[in-house]
Amino acid sequence: MGQRIAVTSVASNGGDYPADDEELASGNAGERVDLDRIRKAVREILAAVGEDPDREGLRETPDRVARMYAEVFRGLHQDPRSHLSKLFTQKYDEMVLIKDIQFESFCEHHLLPFTGKAHVAYLPNGKVIGLSKIPRVIDVLARRPQMQERLTEEVADLLMKELDAKGVAVVMEATHSCMTVRGVYKPGSSFVTSAMRGAFKERLATRSEVLSLIFGGKS
């Protein structure tokens, strides 16, 4: 069996991140990442493209890449619902909108990063959630091999269900490395996806309001 490590530890800023093998191994995650298997695979890739994996500059690269994958794909072993378990009773029936939530993910087609901002709104149904919880949910779902379209829908569906909301709107804007460093080489291009649920999908006025708030009337 290869070396396996747990993938979560608690950061001082309240986030979750893997730091080193010892800390990772003491984490609470039941799932583990096989670092040795990743290291061997990276060595094979380096050799296959014509490099020498034993030269000085590349000697530690397989280990670095293995640890990086444990970090950037940690969401595979986390449950985003854990951040939505505590709701607060509040008779507030207007829109709640969190804008410009930074996120990073990896495209599942090329394993290249895409980064951007998420905007999330919901219409409470007698319950509200702490504001930090929605960014945490996005972080868990983004830290997996992803498609932006699926990520957008996963966030919307999860919030709609767990918050029992009257409506949820999710808009994501991102730049994809698979379009900027390979293929068509189009730096500066952005990709926008949206998922509307409940009142945001059923009521044009509600949908128009949230898009106006997100884009400043430019939608």
Buried (B, 14 or more C-beta within 10 A) or exposed (E): EEBBBBBBBEEEEEEBBBEEBEBBEEBEBEEBBBBBBBBBBBBEBBEEEEBEBEEEEBEEBBBEBBBEBBBBBBBBBBEBEEBBEEBEEEEEEEBBBBEEBEBEBBBEEBEBBBBBBBBBBBBBEBBBBEEEBBBBBBBBBBBBBBBBEBBBBBBBBBBBEBBEBBBBBBBBBBBBBBBBEEEEEEEEEEBEBBBBBBBBBEBEEBBEBBBEBBBEEEE
